[in-house]
Amino acid sequence: MSKFADAIKSHKIDPRRILAASSKLEKLHPEDRALKLAKAKAKKSEDKKEGGEAPKKPRSGRPVTQRALDAALAGKAISGPQKTRILRAVNHLLEQKKGSPVELKALF
């Protein structure tokens, strides 16, 4: 058993719910597509604008996969972005259960 498997067992979270929550959270929305388009247009245009505020970061569009979740449960190495996506999904589920969010170090 890995640290992650112990944590989701103690919080009584089903791994299938993590997959569903991640696909819901990471799915691209129209505002995300607009942000990506604006970023591409700004990069393509020749007149670089200095200053200005940093735009909100769009969602990745890449949810947690079953393979990554199996690797996390087994205690194998997974990438940093995958860990972050799993953490985001777990915290979303804990928020629904009126629980307090956990940190990355508590899961991995």
BELTAPE-V734699 format. One record per helix or strand. SS is the DSSP state (H for helix, E for strand). FROM is the first residue (numbers start at 0). LEN is the number of residues. Records with the same first field share a line. If there is no record, write none. Layout:
SS = FROM-LEN  FROM-LEN
//
This chain:
H = 2-8  14-12  29-15  65-9  79-17  103-4
//
